[in-house]
């Protein structure tokens, strides 16, 4: 008889950032958002750091940049994206 791989759900937040981890056996599917704040794309440098951190803690991980719609009157800091060592990246 084949055992089914377990499923788990985890949610974590810090200030305006929120991550959700859906774990299917050995695979973690992770979303990153700052909703309702506008958040542009995650920079390559930040995404590589996040990937290394997630895989160290959770094993095989897929990070989904669940950024929100853009509007031109949003504060400049929100339109800059998630750059390495930015407030958004630290959160």
C-alpha positions in Angstrom: 0.0 0.0 0.0 1.3 3.5 -0.9 1.2 6.1 1.8 -0.1 9.5 0.7 2.3 12.4 1.3 1.0 14.8 3.9 -0.4 18.3 3.2 0.2 21.3 5.4 -0.7 25.0 5.4 1.4 27.7 7.1 0.9 31.5 7.1 3.4 34.0 8.4 3.5 37.8 8.4 5.8 40.7 9.3 4.5 44.3 9.1 3.1 44.5 5.6 4.6 41.3 4.2 2.7 38.0 4.2 3.8 34.5 3.1 1.7 31.4 2.7 3.2 28.0 2.4 1.3 25.1 1.0 3.3 22.0 1.5 2.7 18.9 -0.5 4.9 16.1 0.8 8.5 17.4 0.1 7.4 20.4 -2.0 6.6 23.8 -0.6 4.6 26.2 -2.8 5.0 29.7 -1.3 3.3 32.9 -2.1 4.6 36.3 -1.2 2.4 39.4 -1.0 2.2 42.8 0.7 -1.6 43.3 -0.1 -3.3 45.7 0.0 -0.1 47.6 -0.7 1.2 47.8 -4.2 4.2 45.6 -4.7 6.2 45.4 -7.9 8.4 42.5 -9.0 10.9 40.8 -6.7 14.5 41.6 -7.9 16.7 38.8 -9.1 19.1 39.3 -6.1 16.2 39.2 -3.6 14.6 36.1 -5.3 17.9 34.2 -5.1 18.3 35.0 -1.4 14.7 34.0 -0.7 15.1 30.8 -2.6 18.3 29.9 -0.7 16.6 30.7 2.7 13.5 28.7 1.8 15.3 25.7 0.5 17.5 25.6 3.6 14.5 25.7 5.9 11.8 23.8 3.8 13.6 21.8 1.1 12.4 22.0 -2.5 10.5 25.3 -2.7 8.7 27.3 -5.4 8.2 31.0 -4.6 5.3 32.8 -6.3 5.5 36.6 -6.5 1.9 37.4 -5.8 2.3 41.1 -6.3 -0.6 43.5 -6.5 -1.9 45.7 -9.2 0.0 48.9 -9.8 -1.4 52.4 -9.7 0.7 55.4 -10.5 -0.3 57.4 -7.4 1.1 54.8 -5.0 4.1 55.9 -2.9 7.4 55.6 -4.7 8.7 53.0 -2.2 5.9 50.7 -3.2 6.6 51.1 -6.9 10.3 50.3 -6.5 9.7 46.6 -6.1 11.3 44.2 -3.7 14.9 45.0 -4.1 17.8 43.5 -2.2 18.0 44.9 1.4 14.9 47.1 0.9 12.3 47.4 3.7 10.0 45.1 1.7 12.7 42.5 1.4 13.5 42.6 5.1 9.9 42.2 6.0 
